[in-house]
Amino acid sequence: MKHLFIKYNLCLLLFLSLVSVKWVQAQNKKTAKTAEGNAAYLFTYFTGNAKAEEAIHFAVSKDGYHYKALNNNRPIISSEKISSTGGIRDPHILRGDDGKTFYMVATDMVSANGWDSNRAMVLMKSTDLIHWTSAVVNIQKRFPNNENLLRVWAPQTIYDKTTKKYMVYWSMKHGNAPDKIYYAYANADFTDLETTPKQLFFSPGNGSCIDGDIIYNKGKYNLFFKTEGNGNGIKKAVSNTLTAGYVLQDKYLQQTKDAVEGAGVFKLNNGTGYILMYDVYMKGRYQFTKSKDLENFSVVDQDITMDFHPRHGTVLPVKQEELNRLLSRWYSVESVLQNPLNKSINQNNIVLDSVNRKLNLPVSYGTDLKAFDPQFDQFNQISIVPKGKLDFSKGPLKIKVGIPNQQPKTYEISVSVANNPVLKGFYADPEVLYSNKTGKYYIYPTSDGFNNWSGTYFKCFSSTDLVNWKDEGKILDLEKDVSWAKKNAWAPTIIEKKVNGAYKYFYYFTAAQKIGVALADDPAGPFTDSGKALISGKPKGIKGGQEIDPDVFNDPKTNKTYLYWGNGYMAVAPLNDDMVSIDSSAIKIITPNKDFREGTEVFYRNGKYYFLWSEDDTRSENYRVRYGFSDSPMGNITIPENNLILAKDAAQGIYGTGHNSVIKVNGKDEWYMVYHRFTRPKGISMGDAAGYNREVCIDKMEFNADGSIKPVIPTVKGIKPIH
């Protein structure tokens, strides 16, 4: 009995000890979280290479994934007032060691003056994130032996607990030497550098190093930076001390093959790890990756949303009262309304009229308008009345939005089903196919939204009704799947053929202004490239234009297959039986008129061969579709008097309509046109960028009794599902 009592007491003691340890650990975590007190994130960035875009912008997020621009994505500080050049780039923001002072540093530069034109940085200080004092530090003037200094780039700040001073580090280039990362200490007022710059990191290969970003983790200083010269990308060096001893970990950390810069690392407030983000500057976008150990990174782009396009910036965790202050100063009712979180809403196509205080939210087919919650209020301190699930089926509702310390506003909000665009996101140059094998329709577009049409992969979408589309993913990636071209993945076309009793798919695509062909056994791929370009040079007699925009057509009268192509000219040639080569001896130029631009589409109806094409420029609001017809798939083409069949509709805010394909459905004389337009409503104000931020739409195409094509009316509503 005595032994049982002792054993019981020992077990009880052990249990109480474990409970005590767990309680202490929980309290420590709770205390640490309370002490840190971070409830949101502040993203500081600039937006582009135009002088007006070289300025400091702010955005905020509650979770580190969904960001909303402040001040309607306008600068929060005038670059003219704080810089020597009139431009500010690469801003970095830091919370001071006291927890309540903020430090921001940035490149003092206007890129239009040249990449070797700046010698200075800007130092800024604030106690509230709203009001900032600033000072310019010109390195060349401030410190001797910098006569051949060419540039001062991307400064950042970190607190040195050893010296109890703020260390500023940045990259500099002198003469023909590579860019190197230097450091110096700021004075107590943060208005100057009080020590001579010293080199911080020594590259083993003496290669260029820029855009340094230091984060302290588990007793180590992790220096992320961009290499230039011998392979470009983001690497990391690690040291036990802040100012010396950095050892390179020689592997690239970015999760893309595209060019990147401006690495920024921040710790997530919920303790789940770190975010490494960087500027994919050639594509005009950011990439976010996540890591638990700062060694291994996985892409989380699918979870990220931003209502702005940042360039090289940094993220700072902020407290709730700091977020409230930022929202009160720079957030607007219009920002709230333009950024609902309901996934049924097509974010790109929200139309806000701030003058008349009206908002239209376009939603996906099948959305229940009788009980619909737009989910406006990401930030809890913003009031929405009424809120939750509301009945929009009978028309617009008035909703009142309030932001602390601002006058509330009431907007009339309508929610309507909009089937155009049919694909969510930016896509263009659509090719449409009905597959006899699967009984589905497929769209094969250009992947758009990349600066200057710089996309490198193709995707495919499937549907049973032409309204609800499933993303089938990437079907061909130039960087991985094509050996002869790695850029400009544009304007594909496809055909289904039966070969030895089995369906085969021949996919003709543009890459690097050449035309190739890939093969698959299924309309959704995967596709295998033939290994070489099918069209790689200009036809005889052609001096201008580009070898792009293929179209494939099978003649139902002869069962012969033809390939059409050309920008600035229309060429045609019969395809050989192997479908991966053409009869080069039979190439014919059949350009319909001097205004022909590109985007040939050929189909057959009631004994006529119809030829459709686009004219003007895809960057123009007047990009449009005309047509002609012929008695032969090889031309000559007759042009009707009234042959304009698709054009902009300014009243609906629809512009840049063109580069189409055509589909006949249900085995009837029922036809639809698939085309692209500028993104609506923002495209018309984007300038040339509208030409690579396009959307795919479908509208009905009809014929007159004499076979002529009626003008296609571009719509927002789109078509109803076909059965």
Summary of the structure (lengths in Angstrom):
residues: 723
radius of gyration: 29.9
end to end distance: 82.2
largest distance: 111.2
contacts: 2383
relative contact order: 0.07
helix: 13%
strand: 44%
